Amino acid sequence: MRTLVLEMGQLWNQPGWDGEVHCDMINPDKRSMWFKNRTEAPVDGVLFLDLANRPIQRYAGVLDRVNYGDMGVYLGRGVGGGSLVNGGMAVVPDRAYFEQVLPQVDAAEMYSRFFPLANRVLRVNHIPQPYFEGSEYYRFSRLSRTVAGRAGYGTTFVPNVYSFDYMAREERGEVPKSALATEVMYGNNHGKVSLDKSYLADAVGTGNVTIAPLHQVVRIEPEGTGYALTVREITPDGELVAEKRLTCGHLFLGAGSLGTTELLLRARDTGALPALSAEIGESWGPNGNVMIARGNHLTEPTGFQQSSIPVLAITADDVLAEIAPVPAGIETYVSLYLAITKNPERGRFVYDAAADKAVLQWTRAQAAPGLEAAKAVFDRINDANGTTYRYDVFGSRRAFADDFCYHPLGGCVLGRATDVYGRVKGYRNLYVTDGSLIPGSLGVNPFVTITALAERNAARVLAEDFTS
């Protein structure tokens, strides 16, 4: 089927001044952030020195942080979306929790058919344990495994879309370094199979798909039996090239929890699509994301060489704490973790007509259940090891950061704002395909689940909505 994909970010396939497509985390430049004057990395520095953030030129960079008062949300900008900037962690959720979160979905079908399909097309692989145990670049993970074990907690390996065969060759000096050269948050130049190299490459290869980068959809209106879109095309420097009106018979929204929700809220509340459900904008959550920094003894260094790709997580009660790297190029003795907690609190988006945008209603107090769950785990780890938290990593002398997230979920929840296959209620041939379908929490990274749900929903839509 002839398909046009509109992407507000760039197609990241052209090298910059240094011969690389993406910059690394230690020396960020304009390629790093989406129209910011300064980088906004979650880690401010170490020893109260700003080692992470730099002034940069405003540009259509690959990573965005959208700030809403008490919550900042990280987003990927480019062909491939969040897969360009995430850690590549491809985790299938615990089945019991999946059934609790999405009870209207046939879990047996998901776990037997659609999760395996998503893993195959995404090219998910596992780190070989002998490589993990012997690599200097994973000393930081092995240390966190040891200190967690002293507190009675276990760990689990986490699969990834980064090629571990490539990583081993990096370490042997056979290929250019990427994960072992502080690349991930602003994109990986090598090794990582992001969506532009898997699903999107396969789609373009059919000859039926055209991708239009630097095209942002700002309005949706009905047009006959389909839809008309108002689209702004810009240059990488942000200059307006043209404002276009495009029409289609079937419209699939994959703009993420923030983008899809904003487009539908605007359409509903301006009267363009007034029959949209009152559930649009509801049940948003940050997947219980909390980051933690703790210190280690001088006799237990984390290592100054660290892979940027996490592969191990601490399993503790209702917390999955992924062991994150601090690839600062110096010994920091810092252990960093992204805790995914099962925080039941939910926010909501509302449309601000004066600003013409969706605004998140979420308070710092709503992060408290996730923070308390994470703190209980790491208080116990510190007690068992005689260690303390680090207060020099996130700014404002905090050991925990619960004011930003990597995993925004909800806003167009499956079975509420849509039917059980992502068809938007109130209108025909209008679909949601992204993380806005999941109500706020999943217990693990949502990358694979979003993909598997899209596969499931598309299979039904293709069978029933494209019969003529």
N, C-alpha and C positions, 0 to 999 in steps of 0.2 A: 504494500500500500504506500502510495506517495505520502511522505510525511515531512513536515517542516518542524525543526526543533529550534526554538528561540531561547538564547542564553544571554543573560545580561553581562556576564564576564567574558574574558578573552579566551581564544583558543591558544593554549600554552604549548606552542610547538616551534617558536622562533628563538634562537639564542640571543642573549643580551650582550652587553659590552665585554663581558668576561668569557664569552663563548658558551655559557650555560643558559638554559631556559629559566631556571629558578635560582634564587639566592639561598644561602644557608642561614641558620639561626643566629650565628655569631656575628655575621657581617651583613645585616639586612640592608636592602636599598629599596628603591621605589617599587620594585616588583613584589615586595612583601605584603603591602596592605592596600585595601580598597579605599582610595581617596582619603588618606589620612596625612597629617603633617608629621606624625610621629608613630613609630610602631607601638602596638598595644599587646605585647606578649603577656601571658598570664603570670610568668615569673619576672619580677622586677629586677632581681639581682641577688648577689651573695655577699655576706659581710657588709651589708648596707651600701654596696657599690652597685651602681646601675650598669650591669653587664649585659642586659638584654635589649633595652629599648634605645632607639636612635631617632633623631630627626630625619625625615625623608621627604622627597618630592611627592606631591599629590599625583596619584596615578591609579589606573585600573589594576591594582595588584591582586594577588590571589587569595588573600585572607581578609575577612571583614570582622569587625566586632561592632555589633549594634547594641547600644547602651540604652537601657530603660530604667533609669533611677537605681533601683536595688538589684538589677540583674543585667549583666552583659552577655550577649549571645554570640559565639564564634560561628562563622559561616564561610564556606568555600565559595570563591567567585571564579568561575571559569567553566569551560566545557569539561564536565566531570564532577562539578560541584564539590561537595564536602569530601569526596574521595581523593581530591587533590591535596588536601591539607590534614586529613585525619591520620592517626597512627596505623591505619590499615587493619585494625583488630577486628576479626571476623568471627564473632561469637554467636552461636545458636543459644537462645535463652533456655533457662530451665523450663521444662514443659509444664509443670504445675503452675508456675507463675504466668507463663504465656496464656494458659487456659483461664486464669483469673483475670488477666488484663483484657483479653479478647475472647470472651466466652462464645461469641457468635461465629467464630472461625473453627472449622473442622481441624482440630489439632493433629489427628491421625494423618490426614492428607498433607498437612504442612510438613510434618516430620518425616514422612515417607517419600514425598514427592518434591515439594517446593523448596524446602531448605537444602536438600542435596542438589537440586538443579541450580539454585543460586550459588552455592559453594563451587560448583563445577565451572559455571560461566565466569564467576569472579576470580577463579584460579587460586582458591584458598589453599595454603600449604602450612605445614607445621615445622618448627625448628627441630632439626635432629638433636637429640639429647647429648650425644657426644660432643657436637659442636658447641652447644650451650655450655656444657660443663667445662670445656677447655678454653673458651674465648675470653681474652682479657676484656673485651668490650661488654661482656655481661657479668663482670665482677659485681656491679651494683645490684643486679637482680639476685645473684646468689647470696649476697650479704643480707638482703631483705628477706630472703627465704630462711636464712639462719636465724635472724632475730625474731621473725614470726614464729618459727618452730619453738623457740625458747618460751614463748607465751602460749604455746599449745595450739597455734593456728597452722593449718596446712596451706599449700599453694597449688595452683593449677596452671598448666601451660595454656596459652591463648593462641589460636591460629591467626594467620595474617595473610594479606594479599601481597606483601613484600616477598620477593623470591629469596628464600634462604640459601639456595644454591648460589645466587648472585652474591649474597652477603659473604659467604665463605670465600668466594673468589676475590671479593674486595679485600678481605683480611690477608689473603695470600699475595696481594699486590698485582693480580692478574687483570683487573678491570678498574675503571674509574670509581672512586669511592662516592657513596651517596648516604646511605644510612650510617656509615662509619665516618662521615664527614659533616656531621651536624645538620643534615637535611631532613626535614619532615614537615614542620609547621608552615613553611612557605613553599612547600612542594618538594618532590624528589626528582632529581634529574635522571636517576637510573634505579633499576631494581624493583620499583613498585608498580603493580598492575592496577592503576586507577581506572575509573570507568571509561575514560577516553581511550584506553588501551584494551578494554574488554567489551562490554556491552555496546558502547557507542561506535567503536571501531568495527565490530561485527555488523551493526546496523548500517553504517555508511557503506560498508563493503557490498551490501545488497544492491546498491545503485538506486534505491528508493528513498533514501534519507538525505536531506540537506540540513546542515547545522548553520545557523546564522548567529555568530558571536557578537557581543557588544550590542545586543538588541534587548531592551528591557520593556516588558509588557506593563503598561500602567492602567489600562482600562479594559473591561470586558463588557460587551453589550450584545443583546440578541440581534440576529441578522437572518431573517427567513427562518429556516429550520436549523440554522447553525448559529455561529457567533462571529462578531467583529471585534478585533483587538486594536487598541491604540498602542503603538510601539515606538519607543524612542531609540534611535541608533546613535551611538556616540563614538568618538575616537578614544584610544587608550588614555589620552590626556583629559578626557571629559568634555570635549567640545561636541555640540549637537551637530550631527550630520544631516539627519532628517527625522521627521515625525511621520509615521506611516499608519495606514489603516489596512489591516489584513483580515481576510475572512476564512472560515473553515467550517466544515460540516460536523466534525467531532473535535472536542477540545479536551486535552489531558493536561492537568496542572501538576507539575513536579517541581514547584518553586520552593519546596521545603515548608516547614512549620510556620515560619514567619512570612515568606513570600506568598504562598498559596492562601493562607488565612487573610492576609491584607487585601489581596485581589478580590476575594469573595466578600469580605466585609464591606469594602468600598462599593462593590456592585450592588449589594443588598441595601446598604444604608443611603446610597444616592438615588435609589429607585431604578437603576439599570436592570437589576435582576431581583425584583422585590419579593418573589416567592421563595427565596433562599431560606433555609431553616434558621430558627433562632439559636440552634446549636452551633452555628458558625462562630468561632472565636473562643469556645468553651474548652475546658479540660486540658489546659496547657500545663506542662511541667518540664523541668530541666533534667529529667531522668535521675533525680537525686544526686547530681554531681557535687562533690566536695573535694577540694585538693588539700593535701596535708604535707607539711614539711617537718621532718624530724632529723635530729643530729645523731651521729655515730661517734664511738670512741676513736681516739687517735690511732689506736692499735687495729682498728677495723676500717680501713679506707674503702671508699666506693670506687676508686679508680678514676683517673683523669681522662681515660679513653672510654667512651660510652656509646653504644649503638643508640640511635634515635628511635628505633622500633621496639616497643615494649612486647614482651613475650610471656610474662609471668604475672599472676595475680594472687593475692592473699584471699583465701576464702574464710569468711567469718560470719556466722549467723546470717543476717540479711544484708550483708555488705560484701561486695566484690571490690577489692582494692587493687587496682592495677599498678604495678611497679613502674614508675615513669623515670626516664633518664634526666640527668642534669648535665648535658654535654658542654660544659663550660670551658674545656681545655685546660683546667686546673683541678687539683684535688680540692673538693669542697666539703667532704664528709657529710653531705646532705643526702638523705633519702627522700624522694618525692613520690607521692601516690595520688592517683585519681580514684577516689572512692565512688562507686555507684551504689546508692542506697535506695531503699524502697519507700521513699518519702511519699505519703498519701496526699500531701497538700497540692492544690491545683490553682493556677492563675487563669486569667482570661484576657483576651484581646477585645478592645472596643475601638470603634472608628472615631477619630478626631476630625471632624469636618473642617475646622479652621486650618489645621495643618495638613489635611488630606492624607492621613496615614493611620495605620493601626498602632495603638498604644497598649503596652502590656501592663496589666494590673497584677502586680506581684510584690509582696513586701518581704523585707529581710526576715521578719518573724516566721514566714512560711518555710524558710530554709532550715529552721531549728530542728525538726525531727531528723533530717538527714545529717545535720552537723552533730547532733547528740549520738546518733548511731555510729558515725565515723570516730568520734572522740572516744567512745567506750572501747572500741577496738584498739586504738593507738595509745590510749592511756595504759592499757594492759600490756602492750608491746614495750612501751617505755619502762613500765614498772619491772618487767621481767628482765630487761637488759641494763637497767641503771642509766638510761639515756633520757633526753629531753627533746622538746619540740624546738624547731628553729624559727626565729622571729625576724629573720633578715631576708626572707625570700619573696613574700607577697606584697610588701609595703605596709605601712601603717602598723608595723610590728605585730603582725598576725601570724599565727601558726597554721590557721585554716583559711581557705578561701571558698566561700559559698555564694559569692556575688557574681559568678559567671558560670557558663555551662558550655559544653561541647555538643550536647545531645538534646536539642530542643525537640519536644514532641507534643503533638496535640494541636487543637484549633479547628480541625475538621474531622471529628472522630468517626471511625467506621461504625456503621449501624445507628449513628445518631444524626450527624450532619449529612451522611451519605447512607446508601443502602449497604448491605454486607459485602458488596464487591466494589465499593468506591464510587458508585454513581451518585452524583450530587442530587440531593432531594429537591424537588420542585422544578427540575429542568431535565430535558432529554439530551443525550450525547455530550454531557459535561461530567468529567471524571477527576478524582483526586488520586494520586499515585505515590505519595511521599510520606514522610514521618508525621505529618499533621493528622494522619489516620489513627495514630497510636496515642491513647489517653495518658500522656504525661510521664509514664514510667514503664521500663521494661526489665530492669535488673541487670542488664548487660549493654554493651555497645549496640546500637540499633541498626548498624550498617547491613548485616545479613538479613535481618527480619524485614526491613523496609524493602529490600530486593525481593525476598521470597513472597511477600504480600503483593508486590507489583506483578510478579509472575502469576500468582494465583488469580488476581483480579483480572489481569489481561486475558488469561485463558478463557474465563467466563464471558467477558465482554466481546471478545472476538467470536465466540461461538454463538452469542445471542444477539449482538447489536450490529453485526456486519453480515447479515444473512442474505441481503439482496445484492 
